[in-house]
Amino acid sequence: MAAIPDCIGRSQAEAQQLLRAAGLSFTEEITRPTRDFFKTDSTCLYVVRQRLLAGDEVRLTLAARMEKEVSCHGL
């Protein structure tokens, strides 16, 4: 079995590149907040969980980055 790179905190593209370079198969799932109180940028995904499944397959759980909000008072 190939060494599994640590992908936690990395961008989706970087994690995919690392896993492909290691010759590992992987699947991805996206997690979302249950309420949309805080806006997220779904084009900017990061790895928040990594699990090894049967057959040396890695499952990545991805979450979107929160969008920056600035109120009218600059806070």
Helices and strands as residue ranges (DSSP letters): H 12-21, E 25-31, E 40-53, E 57-66
